[in-house]
């Protein structure tokens, strides 16, 4: 009987293995049939032929790894502006962006018309003290031309050990020649939340981007502002916030919401269809909130603004936001590289897709420069999602062809990246948008005190 049981178990295992192989074989056959049907195999033959031609006939011998990496980079770049391939060293740089600190010169940079351009120097950093300004063109780094240089490559050259020097050659509109500026690198802390009291009863919190500790920093800032005093209102500044981690955006919105949907995502596969709900807070923050946004508010910051707007929890002030309504998933690969792939669109609680559209403020307040620009000088214009070539189209509100035309976009950047976060090291002066937010919060407090009259 015991021998028969063992034999029976052996037969069951064998049958199970056969079934598994049959399922795998069926799946693979289906994949092969599908690949043949859509022509994937034929296109892979072309790729193989080109790879072989380059290896055998190119003027210099090229490592296969470099060719494969280049092919993958080109494939992902053809999808949309936010999908990309990251080499192992690039992936490490990305991880630095969301935690810790680094040494550099303290500027945010972008590629504008193919030219490495300063978006803004960060107050108190070496770049700020040296007098670098928005729209300065960085044409050389340590004598090396930045033409055809990627953002990742330029960031690597700008960063380095504390106390070391880096020389950049910059051009500013109106100058007749390049100017060499030598900067001494320093520690640039990555801090995403800064706060202060604007005046008695009115607090101010700025979130420059969404990183690992953003929610913790926000709660700490709120606790400090509310300590021993009653707030009549709060200004939440999300201007020039390029986004960051989705989970942190959800948690930040959850701080100010007691219940309801915060955001939901929708993609091709089930795993990308997610819903994020708010939870009651032990210490509710029940004062009025004014959220400041502008063309530089993107992605995660739009999630927060959209959720608070749909739940009528805050008044949104400023100008229309960037319009990045897509979700990117970082997928690490075996060799330390990674793929950043657009996998879903996200929607506000009311079902709004803001892709290539943005969040429209409840009250439009254009920014007025504190110093008027000189005559004929260009005012810096933040690029928006729909300025980016190959951006995803909002399926609910198609964009007109002329808006998608690359040739009509003089200020269209190829991409945007940061050498550092957008946070200030010292309290910024009151600008017109911030002043308007405080006035509205004060009016809100006054109207709340007025008795209701029955008609």
C-alpha positions in Angstrom: 0.0 0.0 0.0 2.9 2.4 0.9 4.7 1.5 -2.4 1.5 2.2 -4.3 1.0 5.6 -2.6 4.6 6.7 -3.5 4.0 5.5 -7.1 0.7 7.3 -7.2 2.4 10.5 -6.1 5.1 10.2 -8.7 2.4 9.8 -11.4 0.5 12.9 -10.1 3.7 15.0 -10.2 4.4 13.8 -13.7 0.9 14.6 -14.9 1.1 18.1 -13.2 4.4 18.8 -15.0 2.9 17.8 -18.3 0.0 20.1 -17.7 2.3 23.0 -16.8 4.4 22.5 -20.0 1.2 22.3 -22.0 0.0 25.6 -20.6 3.4 27.2 -21.2 3.5 25.8 -24.7 0.0 27.1 -25.4 0.9 30.6 -24.0 4.1 30.7 -26.0 2.3 29.6 -29.2 -0.2 32.3 -28.6 2.6 34.9 -28.2 4.4 33.6 -31.3 1.1 33.7 -33.3 0.4 37.2 -32.0 4.0 38.4 -32.8 3.7 36.9 -36.4 0.3 38.6 -36.8 1.4 42.1 -36.0 4.7 41.8 -37.8 7.0 41.9 -34.7 9.3 39.1 -36.0 9.7 40.8 -39.3 10.7 44.0 -37.7 13.1 42.2 -35.4 14.8 40.8 -38.4 15.4 44.3 -39.7 16.9 45.3 -36.3 19.2 42.2 -36.4 20.3 43.0 -39.9 21.1 46.7 -39.0 23.0 45.6 -35.9 25.0 43.1 -38.0 25.7 45.8 -40.6 27.0 48.3 -38.0 29.2 45.7 -36.3 30.8 44.5 -39.5 31.0 47.7 -41.5 31.1 50.8 -39.2 34.4 52.7 -39.4 35.2 51.8 -35.8 34.5 48.8 -33.7 31.6 49.5 -31.4 30.8 47.4 -28.2 27.5 45.5 -28.7 26.3 46.9 -25.3 26.6 50.4 -26.5 24.6 49.6 -29.7 21.8 47.8 -27.7 21.6 50.6 -25.1 21.3 53.1 -28.0 18.6 51.1 -29.7 16.6 50.8 -26.4 17.0 54.5 -25.7 15.7 55.4 -29.2 12.7 53.0 -28.9 11.5 54.5 -25.6 12.2 58.1 -26.7 9.8 57.5 -29.6 6.9 56.7 -27.3 6.4 60.0 -25.4 8.5 62.7 -23.6 8.4 60.9 -20.2 9.4 57.3 -21.2 13.1 56.7 -21.2 15.9 54.2 -20.7 18.4 54.8 -17.9 21.9 53.3 -17.8 23.0 52.1 -14.4 24.7 55.4 -13.6 21.6 57.3 -14.7 19.4 55.2 -12.5 21.6 56.0 -9.5 21.3 59.7 -10.3 17.5 59.4 -10.3 17.6 57.8 -6.9 19.6 60.7 -5.6 16.8 63.0 -6.7 14.4 61.6 -4.1 16.5 61.4 -1.0 19.5 62.7 0.9 21.6 65.6 -0.4 24.4 66.1 -3.0 27.1 68.5 -3.8 26.7 70.8 -6.8 26.3 74.5 -7.8 22.5 74.8 -7.1 20.6 75.4 -10.4 17.7 73.9 -12.2 18.4 73.3 -15.8 16.6 72.3 -19.0 17.2 71.8 -22.7 15.6 74.7 -24.5 15.8 74.5 -28.3 18.6 72.1 -27.8 20.6 74.5 -25.7 21.4 73.9 -22.0 19.5 76.7 -20.2 19.2 77.8 -16.6 15.6 77.7 -15.4 16.4 79.2 -12.1 19.3 79.5 -9.6 18.4 78.4 -6.0 18.7 81.2 -3.5 21.7 81.0 -1.3 23.6 78.5 -3.5 26.9 79.0 -5.3 25.0 79.7 -8.6 22.8 82.3 -6.9 25.8 84.1 -5.3 27.6 84.1 -8.6 24.7 86.0 -10.2 23.4 83.3 -12.6 19.9 84.1 -13.9 17.0 82.4 -15.5 17.5 81.9 -19.3 21.3 82.1 -19.1 22.7 79.7 -21.7 25.4 77.3 -20.5 27.5 76.7 -23.7 30.5 75.0 -22.1 31.3 73.1 -18.9 35.0 72.9 -18.1 35.8 73.9 -21.7 33.6 71.0 -23.1 30.8 72.1 -25.4 27.3 71.3 -24.2 26.0 70.9 -27.8 24.3 67.5 -28.1 25.0 66.9 -24.4 22.1 65.2 -22.5 20.8 66.6 -19.3 22.1 63.6 -17.4 25.6 64.2 -18.8 25.5 67.9 -17.9 24.3 67.2 -14.4 27.3 64.8 -13.9 29.7 67.4 -14.9 28.1 70.1 -12.7 28.1 67.9 -9.6 31.2 66.9 -7.7 33.0 66.9 -4.3 32.4 69.8 -1.9 35.0 72.5 -2.3 36.0 71.6 -5.9 35.6 74.2 -8.7 33.8 73.9 -11.9 34.0 76.5 -14.7 31.0 77.2 -17.0 30.8 79.4 -20.0 27.5 81.3 -20.1 25.8 83.6 -22.6 23.1 86.1 -21.6 20.9 88.0 -24.0 22.5 91.3 -24.8 26.1 90.1 -24.2 28.5 90.1 -27.1 30.7 87.3 -25.9 30.7 84.3 -23.5 31.6 84.8 -19.9 33.5 82.2 -17.9 32.2 81.7 -14.3 34.0 79.5 -11.8 31.9 78.1 -9.1 32.9 76.2 -5.9 30.6 73.2 -5.3 28.8 73.0 -2.0 26.4 70.7 -0.3 22.9 71.3 -1.7 20.3 69.8 0.7 17.3 68.3 -0.9 14.5 69.7 1.2 11.0 69.7 -0.3 9.0 71.6 2.4 9.5 75.1 3.7 7.2 77.1 5.9 6.7 80.4 7.8 4.1 82.7 9.2 3.1 85.3 6.7 1.4 87.4 9.4 -0.7 86.7 12.5 -3.1 83.9 11.8 -1.9 83.1 8.3 0.6 80.4 7.5 2.6 79.6 4.4 3.9 76.2 3.2 5.9 75.7 0.0 6.3 72.2 -1.4 9.1 72.3 -4.1 8.8 68.7 -5.2 7.5 65.3 -3.8 10.2 63.1 -2.3 10.3 60.3 0.2 10.0 62.5 3.3 7.6 65.2 1.9 4.6 64.2 3.9 6.6 63.9 7.2 8.1 67.3 6.5 4.6 68.7 5.8 3.1 67.4 9.0 6.0 68.8 11.0 5.6 72.2 9.4 1.8 72.2 10.1 2.5 71.3 13.7 4.9 74.2 14.1 2.5 76.7 12.4 -0.4 75.5 14.6 1.6 75.4 17.8 -0.1 77.6 20.4 -2.1 79.5 17.8 -5.2 79.3 15.8 -4.8 79.6 12.0 -7.3 81.6 10.0 -5.9 80.3 6.8 -3.1 78.6 5.0 -1.3 79.3 1.7 0.0 76.1 0.1 2.5 77.0 -2.6 2.9 74.5 -5.4 4.3 76.9 -8.0 7.2 75.6 -10.1 6.7 72.1 -8.4 7.6 69.6 -11.2 6.1 66.6 -9.3 7.8 63.5 -8.0 6.5 60.5 -6.1 2.8 59.6 -6.7 2.4 58.1 -3.2 3.6 61.3 -1.6 1.2 63.4 -3.6 -1.6 61.1 -2.4 -0.5 61.4 1.3 -0.2 65.2 1.1 -3.7 65.5 -0.3 -4.9 63.0 2.4 -3.6 65.4 5.1 -6.2 68.0 4.1 -9.1 65.6 3.2 -11.2 63.6 5.6 -12.8 61.2 3.1 -13.4 60.6 -0.6 -11.4 59.7 -3.7 -8.0 61.5 -4.1 -7.0 60.2 -7.5 -7.4 57.2 -9.7 -5.2 55.8 -12.5 -6.2 53.8 -15.6 -3.9 51.8 -17.8 -4.0 48.8 -20.2 -3.3 46.2 -17.5 -5.2 45.6 -14.3 -2.3 46.4 -12.0 -2.2 49.9 -13.4 -5.9 50.6 -12.5 -5.7 52.0 -8.9 -7.8 54.1 -6.7 -6.5 56.1 -3.7 -8.9 57.2 -1.0 -8.6 59.8 1.9 -8.7 58.8 5.6 -9.9 60.8 8.6 -7.1 62.6 10.4 -6.7 62.6 14.2 -5.9 66.3 14.1 -8.0 67.8 11.2 -6.9 71.0 9.6 -10.2 72.7 9.2 -9.1 76.2 8.2 -9.4 77.7 4.7 -6.7 76.9 2.2 -5.5 78.8 -0.9 -3.3 76.8 -3.3 -0.9 78.6 -5.6 -0.1 77.1 -9.0 1.5 78.1 -12.2 2.8 76.7 -15.5 5.6 75.0 -13.6 3.2 73.0 -11.4 3.1 69.5 -12.9 2.2 65.9 -12.3 2.1 65.2 -8.5 1.4 68.8 -7.7 -1.5 68.7 -10.1 -2.8 65.6 -8.3 -2.9 67.6 -5.0 -4.4 70.7 -6.6 -7.0 68.7 -8.5 -8.1 66.7 -5.5 -8.5 69.7 -3.2 -10.3 71.6 -6.0 -12.8 68.7 -6.7 -13.6 68.3 -3.0 -14.0 72.1 -2.7 -11.5 72.0 0.1 -9.3 74.8 -1.2 -9.4 77.7 -3.6 -6.9 77.3 -6.5 -5.1 80.6 -7.5 -2.6 81.4 -10.2 -2.5 80.3 -13.8 -3.2 77.0 -15.7 -0.8 74.2 -14.7 1.6 72.2 -16.9 -0.8 69.4 -17.8 1.2 66.2 -17.1 -1.5 63.6 -16.5 0.4 60.4 -17.0 2.0 58.0 -14.6 5.6 56.6 -15.1 6.7 53.3 -13.6 10.4 52.7 -12.9 11.3 49.1 -13.8 14.8 48.1 -12.7 16.7 45.7 -15.0 19.3 43.0 -14.2 22.4 45.0 -15.1 21.5 48.0 -12.8 19.8 49.9 -15.6 16.1 50.8 -15.6 13.2 51.7 -17.8 11.0 54.6 -17.0 7.7 53.7 -18.8 4.5 55.6 -19.1 2.0 53.0 -17.9 -1.2 54.9 -17.1 -3.1 58.2 -17.0 -4.4 59.6 -13.8 -7.7 61.3 -13.2 -9.0 63.7 -10.5 -11.8 62.6 -8.2 -14.4 64.1 -10.6 -12.9 62.1 -13.5 -11.0 64.9 -15.1 -8.0 64.0 -17.2 -5.6 66.9 -17.2 -3.2 65.4 -19.8 -2.0 68.2 -22.0 -4.6 70.5 -20.4 -3.7 71.2 -16.8 -5.6 72.4 -13.8 -7.5 75.6 -14.4 -7.4 77.8 -11.3 -10.6 78.9 -9.6 -9.3 82.5 -9.7 -6.8 83.4 -12.3 -4.0 85.6 -11.0 -1.1 86.1 -13.6 2.3 86.6 -12.1 3.5 90.2 -12.1 7.3 90.6 -11.9 8.5 92.7 -9.0 11.0 94.3 -11.4 9.7 95.2 -14.8 11.8 93.7 -17.6 13.8 95.9 -19.9 12.2 96.8 -23.2 12.4 94.0 -25.8 13.6 91.5 -23.2 11.8 88.2 -23.3 9.9 87.1 -20.1 10.7 83.5 -19.3 7.8 81.2 -20.4 7.4 77.8 -18.7 6.9 75.0 -21.1 3.8 73.0 -20.7 3.0 69.3 -21.4 1.4 70.0 -24.7 4.6 71.8 -25.8 6.5 68.5 -25.6 6.9 66.6 -28.8 5.0 63.2 -28.8 3.0 63.9 -25.7 -0.1 61.8 -24.9 -3.3 63.3 -26.1 -6.2 63.9 -23.7 -8.8 61.5 -25.0 -11.7 63.5 -23.5 -10.6 66.8 -25.0 -8.5 66.4 -28.2 -6.0 69.2 -28.8 -6.2 71.1 -32.0 -3.5 70.3 -34.6 -1.9 73.8 -34.4 -1.3 73.3 -30.7 0.5 70.1 -31.4 2.7 71.5 -34.1 6.3 71.5 -33.2 7.2 74.3 -35.7 4.8 76.7 -34.0 6.5 76.2 -30.6 9.5 78.6 -30.3 10.1 77.8 -26.6 9.6 74.1 -26.8 12.2 72.2 -24.7 13.4 68.7 -25.5 13.2 67.8 -21.9 13.4 69.2 -18.3 15.5 68.0 -15.5 17.0 69.4 -12.3 20.5 69.8 -10.9 18.7 70.6 -7.6 15.2 71.1 -6.2 13.3 74.3 -6.5 13.2 75.1 -2.8 14.4 78.4 -1.4 17.0 78.7 1.4 15.5 82.0 2.6 12.0 83.4 2.8 11.0 84.9 -0.6 9.4 88.3 -0.8 5.6 88.6 -1.0 4.7 88.6 -4.7 1.4 89.6 -6.2 0.0 86.0 -6.3 0.9 85.4 -2.7 -0.6 88.7 -1.6 -3.8 87.9 -3.5 -4.0 84.5 -1.7 -3.8 86.2 1.7 -6.4 88.8 0.7 -8.8 86.0 -0.3 -8.2 84.1 2.9 -9.0 87.2 4.9 -12.2 87.8 3.0 -13.1 84.2 3.5 -12.7 84.6 7.3 -14.9 87.8 7.2 -17.7 86.2 5.2 -17.7 83.2 7.6 -18.6 85.6 10.5 -21.5 87.2 8.7 -24.9 86.1 9.9 -27.0 84.2 7.3 -30.2 86.0 6.4 -33.3 84.1 5.5 -35.0 85.4 2.4 
